[in-house]
């Protein structure tokens, strides 16, 4: 099989180099860059006209490419023709197919729906030489290629950076892995929770006297997706100067280490270990944590002596302001346990909403500790348009989290709902590669595409 793939890759490379020369001669420019050939959707979006080949699955990679899609890029998601992205099976919950849908099964998984909007699904097997050739042809006319396979595993298919760089020197190729392209762990599969554990985050997360715990969302995956999307933007700016693409090596381990931020800096400067887990509390500011109420929890932030005074007045304990054990922050830190216990005795006497009303407008930081559903229905969430309803072809209306950043000119939004598996296979092959219906049917019959 490797010999067959090698011959197919070589043939495909020659075909695509020829195809690339044709594109470079016949292409036109828009905004100082190569126009990817797709119809303009919204010229106000920063990445309108750029094409992304997305060979990622699960979370970090799809989150990265969803950001690019939100900003206007045409994202073609390459999926296994039978299984698709792993997360298509990660349920419940599922958005059920509506009556009359041509799909069967439990529906579209909420996990997949959360990170795959503004994308087209091309269901394709690159273990077949014909599939590799299709990807080479698409890469020849794309701007960005994103993958999250173990380092070196795509080389035997001719989908590594070196091969695609020869086909399209302008291509920005981003690799997202657990541990990077180099180093002793580079061949290890990396998952968010393992990286949280091994690279410090889990050790500083959890209650003061409790065991280490993971963050409630796969934050290392998400920060890696954010770092990678930011790096792709920088590479596009560099390409505008040099005309050349480059390889971006992004890893969960590196991004997790970087996001230790001030905690890492403290250890590096002091040469000492971190101070461990603090739950919702702060190691050097008291009071600054969540406290139990009659029906939930509220987080109160007495970040300096003035704010502590506001807190004392709101709690009905003005005498604490002059108590020598509590008067200044250093004394409050030294008497943390006593003060926090006294505060919680008071906060338990009212509901969370009652305390929110007490501190409204006083100028002190405070917040209810909300669950996720309460967050999504929060009045501020609604006012910021952070939840939007879209129409899904197979499932009907559904709600999704919106793009978070607001621009004065561009309007990032959900332009298309997350695709069903292979929804755009015919469209991509026909419109981007010029295939006729007969050729597409032949590829489907062979199982190359779906």
N, C-alpha and C positions, 0 to 999 in steps of 0.2 A: 504493500500500500504506500509506504514512504517513497518508493521509486516512482510510483504512478503520480503521487502528489508532487514530487520534485519536477517531473516532466510537465505536469499541468501548471505548476507555479512558474516555471521558466517560460512556457508558452504564454501564460496569462501576463507575465511581466512584459514580454515583447509586445503583446497586443495593447496593453495599457499604456506603455511608453509612446506607442504610435498614437493612441487615443488622446494622450495628454498633449502631444505636440499639436494635434488638431484643435484641442480645446484652447491651448494657449494662443494659437493663431486666430481662432474664431471667437474667442471670448471678448467681452467688453468689460470696462471697469465702472464701478459705482462707488463713489465716496473714496476713491483712491485705492480700492482693493479689487481683487478678482471677483466678478459676479458669479455666484455659484450656479446660476442657470434656472433656479426655481422662481416661480412667480412671486413678486413682492406682495407680502401680506399686509404689512403696516410699516411704512418707511420711518415712522417715528420711533420704532423700537431699535435699540442700539445694535442688535445682532441680526436684523432683517437682512436677508441675502446670504447669510452664512449657512453652510450645511455641516451637520455633525453626524458621523457614523458612531452609534452608541452600541458597543459590544460589552455592556456591563449588566450585572444583575444584582439582586438583593437591595442594598441600601446606599452605600457610599457613592458608587458610580451613578446609579439612577438619580440620586439626589443632585449630584453635580450636573448631569445633563438636563434635568428638569429646570434648573436655574437658567441654563443656556436657552432652553425652549421658551421659558417665561419671557426672556429678553428678546425673543423674535427669531432665534435660529430655527432652521428646519432640522429636526432631530429624527433620524431614521434608526429605530431601535432594532437591532438584530437579535432574534430569539430562536431558540431551538424549535424546530417545526412541530414537535410532539409535546414537549413539556413547557416550552416557553420559559420566561423568567421564573426562577425558583419560587418567588413569592406569589405567583398565581395560585399556588396550592396552599398558601399559608393562611388558613382560615379555620373556623369562622372568626369574625363575621364576614359575610359576603353580601354584595349588592345583588339581589336576585334578578334573574332575567324576567323581563315583563312578558305578559301573555302575547303570543304571536311571534316571539323572538325565534330566530333560526339557530339559537344556541341552546344546548342542554347542560345539565349539571347544576351545582349549587349556586353559580353566579360568578361575579368578578370579586376577587378578594379585596377587602378594605386595605390591606397592606400594600398590594400592588397599586391600587388606585391612588394611594397617598403620595407616590413619588414618580408617576409616569404620565402626567398630563402633558399636553403640547408635544406629543411624539407620534410618529408613524411606526407601525409594527411590520417588519419584514421577517417572516418566518422562513429561516434558511439554515441548511446544514453545511458548514464549511469543512466537514470531513469528506465531502464529495468535491473532486476537482472543479466541477462546474460551479459549485458554491463559492469556492475560492476565487474563481475568475470573476464572478459577479461582484464580490467584495473589492477586488482589485480595480474593476471598472468604476465602482462607486467612489473608491478612495481617490482615484485620479481626478475626480471632480468634486472633492469635498475639502473643507477647510480644517476640520477638527476630527480626530479619531480618539475615542476614549474606550479603554478596556480595563478589566480587573481580573486577569488570569495570573496564575503563578508565573514568575519571571521565566522566560524562555519557552513556555509551553506553546506559544503561538508561532514560534519560528519554523516548526516543521510544516506549518500550513502556508508559509510565506506571508504571514500577517504581522510580522515583527516590524519594529521601527525601521531597521536598515532596508528591508525590502520595500516597504511602502514609501520611504523617503526617496528611493530611486524612482518609483513610479510618479510621485508627486512631491518635489522638494519643498513646496510651500505648506505641506500638511503639518499641522500641529498634532503630535501624537502623545496622549496622556495615559500613563499607566498608574492605576490605583491598586496597591497591594497591601498585605498586612504588614510586611517588614521591609519593603523596598527592593530595588533591583540588585543591591550589593549587601554585604555583611553576612555574618554567620547564620542568621535566621531567614535569609532571603527566600529559601525554598519551603518555609513553613506556611501552611494555610493560616491566615489571620482573621480572627473574628473579634468583633467589638469587645465582648466581655473579657476575652483573654488579654487583649491589649490594655484594657482598663486595669486589669489586675497586675500585669507585669510592668507597666509603665506609670505606676504611681497614683492613678486617679482613685482606684478602689480603696487604697490605704487611707486616703483623706476624706472618704465619703462614708457617712453613717453616724450613728449616735456616739457620744463621747465614750461610753463604756461598752458599746456593742461591737459586733464583728464588722469587718469591712463589707460594704455592699456596692453593687453596681448602681449607676445612675438609672433612673426610671425609664429613660429613652436612650437609644443607642447613640449617645452623644459623640463618641469617637468616630463612628461612621459619618455622622452629620458634619462634624468639623472638618474631616478629611474631604468630604464632598465640597464644602465651602472653600477650603484652601485650594483645591484643584480647580474649581471654576474660576477663582481669582487668578490663579497662575495661567490658565488658558487665556484670560483677558490680557494679561501682561504679555504673553507670547504673541497674541495678535498685534499688539502695539509694536513689539519688536519686529515682527514680520513686515509691518508697514515700512520700517526703516531698511531692513536687510533683504526683503523678498524671500526669506527662507523660514521654513518651519523648524521645530526642534522637538526633542523628546522631554517630556515632563515626568519625573519619577516622584510620585506622591505615595506616602505610606501611612497607615494608621498609627504605627509606632512613633514615627517622627512627629506627626501632627498632634498626637496625644502628649508627647514630651513638650512640644512647644506651648500647648495650651495649659500646662501647669503654671505658666506665667509668673506672677509674683511669688507663688509658693516655691517654684524652682529657683527664682532669684534669691530668695531668703536663704535657701540651703547652700547655694553657690557662694554667697557673700559671707555667711557665717561659718560654713564648713560643718554645720551640724544637721542632724536629722530634722525632718518636719515635726510639727507638734501634734500630728495625728488627726483624729476625727473630731469634729466639733458639732455635728448635726446641723441645726439651723443657726447655731451661735457663732460669734466671731471671737477669735483668740485674743484680741486686744481691745475690744470695745464692749462695754456692758452698760445697760442691757441692749442686746441686739440679737433677738431670736424670736421664735414663735412661742406663744403661750396658749394654754388650753382655755377655752371659753365654755359657756354653758352648753353650746351645741356644736363646737368645732374648734378652730384655732385661729389666732391672729398673730401676725408678725409685727413687732414694735421695735423701732430703731432709735434709741437714745444715743445718737452718734457723737454728741459732745455735751458739755455741761449745761448749755442753754436748752438743748433739746430734752435732756433729762428732766429739767425743770418743768417743761411743758408736759412731759409724761406724768410726772408726779401730780401736777394739778389735775390732769385728765382722770387719773386714777383715784383722785380724792385723797391723796397722801402728800400734801404740800410740805409736811414736816421732814420728809426724806431729803429735801433739798439742803437742809442744814445739818443733817446727820453726819458726823465726822467719818462714818464708815462708807458713806455714799456720795459725799459732796463733790469730789472730783473723780474723773474716770479711773485714775490709778487705784484709788481706794475701792471703787466699785469692782474693778477687776480682781483685787485682792479678796473681796468679800462676795464674789460672784454667786456662789451657791445660796447664801442667805438672801441676797437681794432678789434673785430670780424666783426663789420659793415664795417670798413675800408678794411679788408682783402677781404670780400665778394664783395665789389665794384670792386676789382681787378680781382678776380677769375671769375667773370661774363663776363670778356672780352675775354676769350679763351674757347675752348672746353675742355672737360675732358681729351681727348687724348693729346691735346697740352700741358696741365699742366703736364701730366704724362711724356711727353718727356722732359719738362723743368727740372723736379726734378730727372730724371733718373741718377743714379750713384752719386748723391750728398751726400748720407749717411743720409738723413733725412727720417723718416717714412712717407709714403703717400700711398694712395690707391684710386682707383675708387670705387664708390658705385654702385655695379653691381646688376642687377636682377638675379633671379635664373637660367634662361636659359643661360644668359651670363656667369654665374659661371660654369655651366656644359659644356660649350664649350670653356672655358678659356684655354689658351695655357698651363698654369701651371697644371690645372686639367688634361689635356690630357697627359702631360709629366709624371705625377704621376700615370697614369693609374687608375684614380678614376671613370671612366665610362667604363663599359664593355658591350659587346653585347653577349647575350645568345640566344639559340634556345629553344623556348617554344613549346611543343608538339602540343598544340591547337591553339596558336596565331602566331607562327612563330618567326622570330628574333625580339628581343626587347632589349632595353638598360636599364641597372640597375646601381645604384651607387655601386661601389666596396667596399670591406673591406678596411678601411683606414690605418691600421698599417702595416708597412713593417718589416719583420723578415729576419735575415741573413740566417737562415736555413729553417724554415717553410714557406710555401707559401699559406696563406689563400686566398681563391678565391670563386667564384660562381661555385660550383661543380654541382649543379642542380637548375633549375629554380623554382620559387614558384609553388607549386602543385595546380592542380584543386581539387575541393572538392571530397574527397574519392578516389583520384587517387591511393593510395597505400593500400587501405583497404585489398584487397585480398592478396597482398604481405606480409603485416604485419601478418595477421592471419595465413597464410600458413607457412611462413618462421620462424616466431618467436614463434608461439604457436602450430605449427604442425597440423592445422586444414585441413581436406580434403574439396574438392569442395562441397560435399553434405552438410556438416555442415555450410559452409559459405553461401550457397544458402538458407538454413533454416533460418539463422540469418537475411539475407537480406529480406526474405519474411515476417518475423516478424517485420521488421523495426528497428531492433537492430543496424544494420550497413547498410552502403550504399556502 
